[in-house]
Amino acid sequence: MNRLRVEGLLAAFPKLVGHTSQNHTYVETDSVRYVYQPLENQMYLLMITTKTSNIVQDLGTLRLLAKVVPDICGGLQEHAIHENAFDLIFAFDEVLTSGGYKEDASLSSIRTNLLMDSHEEKIHLALKQSKEDQAKAEMQRQAKTIKERQMAQLRNNMMQGGTGVGVPMGGMEGFGGGGNPGGGGMMDAFNSGMQQSQPGYSPYHTPAPAIPEPPKVLAKSGMKLGGGAAGGGLGLGGKGMKKDVMAAMAAEDNLFGGTGAAGGNAFGLSSAPPKQTATPSTPLTLVMEEKVTVQMNREGAVESAEVKGTLTLTANTDAGALALVNVNKAQLPAQFSYATHPKVDKKAYETSGTLTLKGGKGFPLSRGVGILRWSYAGDDVAPLSINCWPEDEGGSINVNIEMELTRKDLVLQDVNILLPLGTTDAPVVESIDGVFKHDSRAGMMCWHFDQVDANTNATASMEFSIPGSDPDAFFPVQVGFRSETLLCPMEITSVTNSQSGAAIPHSMTKSFAPEAYTCA
């Protein structure tokens, strides 16, 4: 039976029902029989059969279908039937075959078949989960074995004076330049072993210095640039991320440039970073670097704040290896804690602020050495205060966020305040100081300032609204910046040759950036 034939039969049914007695539940024509059952709201459950079919069986099938409709749709209302139309078709398919014959089915068997509950599928999923658990356990066992092997190798090398296989041999020439190869190998083996067993951790030895760059992020699609009161811009669609995996996504996409601080280059906001020098142009390179870790609450109050700094020396020539570095020790604030490298002459530093190796040995060539560290913990460490107020307005969230420079002695560059939005929808910015960009794929927004200082924009605010109902979705707020001003007022007063006393030309780089700066 083709479609036109079916549509013609259905169109004739209302006219036939109007001319029949209400005591009958079927109507016959020359070729077909209409078997029907009135439902509520002027609706009918209709079954069209041939005149030769068994009407008793047809009525039994019709009664079963009449039970299926309210069971699937939850009622006999027209809107409920429309909403569950596909489920109703699947249920009818369990009752009737493709040839129009009735299946041996009951209401409970129809429910079971619609649920598609498969015992074989359950067994398959259980076996799959068991294999995944076994693979995970094996991975953890292998990782533990490798770690134990590394630690055993480290202990053996320390006992042998740093001459074991797998750890670079280091005599005093590895740090101090000359001497017995076995005399200072324990410290070098320990430092090398710690670098292998704990990547990224080295309390005394730092990597070769380079001119610091601002936090970087990979470019993303789905950006929106806004500025001024209008906050207009360009938007590209994308899929968002859930709040509970946002942190993992950010780490995977390198949103924070590997420093733990919010980045802005992915949003196209940060200015071009300074390029690294290809080859050193001076006999000596000095780098002063400070990393700050700050945890604030949502009202902008500092809960914990600490800064850690390192002075790193790299000798580029033989003349640079013989350097005596003098710092302004007498003018350094007492609230900071200071510590020299164990191989640095501590007595010379305490008496005159001179940093040099014990025994008059030289520094290693082309290798950065952290010769002095300092640290301080206090609320005044945090250079920026963030106050974020999301308010639920029924279907949308209105967010007011304020930024204030609390350390007026600092000049911060490329300030990026990264806010999770909890949705891929673009925010509607009512007012803003600075500029912003929206990443719809990550569901995040970056509020950016090229520079923040006491003279121009020591305070700034932004207000926007966005669809949603969860004020907690906008936390944690993360902050990133870079600065050439240090919190510790340490200065290099002179760099001289330990043998001739002549001044040694040197290059100096200072950097101050966040290790982790969050408001939650």
Buried (B, 14 or more C-beta within 10 A) or exposed (E): EEEEEEEEBEEBBEEBBEEBEEEEBBBBEEEBBBBBBEBEEEBEBBBBBEEEBEBEEBBEBBEBBBEBBBBBBEEBBBEBBEEBEEEBEBBBBBBBEEEEEBBEBEEEEBBEBBEEEEEEEEEEEEEEEEEEEEEEEEEEEEEEEEEEEBEEBBEBBBEBBBBBEBBBBBBBBBBBBEBEBBBBBBBBBBBBBBBEBEEEEBEBBBBEBBBBBBBBBEEBEBBBBBBEEEBEBEBBEBEBBEBEEBBEBBEEBBBBBEBBBBBBBBBBBBEEBEEEBEEBEBBBBBBBBBBBBBBBBBEBEBEEBBBBBBBBBBBBBEBBBBBBBBBEBEEBEEEBEBEBBEBBBBEBBEEEBBBBBBEEBBBBEEBBBBBBBBBBBEEEBBBBBBBBBBEEEEEBBBBBBBBBBBBEEBBBBBBBBBBBBBBBBBBBBBEBBBBBBBBBBBBBBBBBBBBBBEEEBBEBBBBBBBBBEEBEBBBBBBBBBBBBBBBBEBBBEEBBBBEEEEEBEBBEBBBBBBBBBBBE
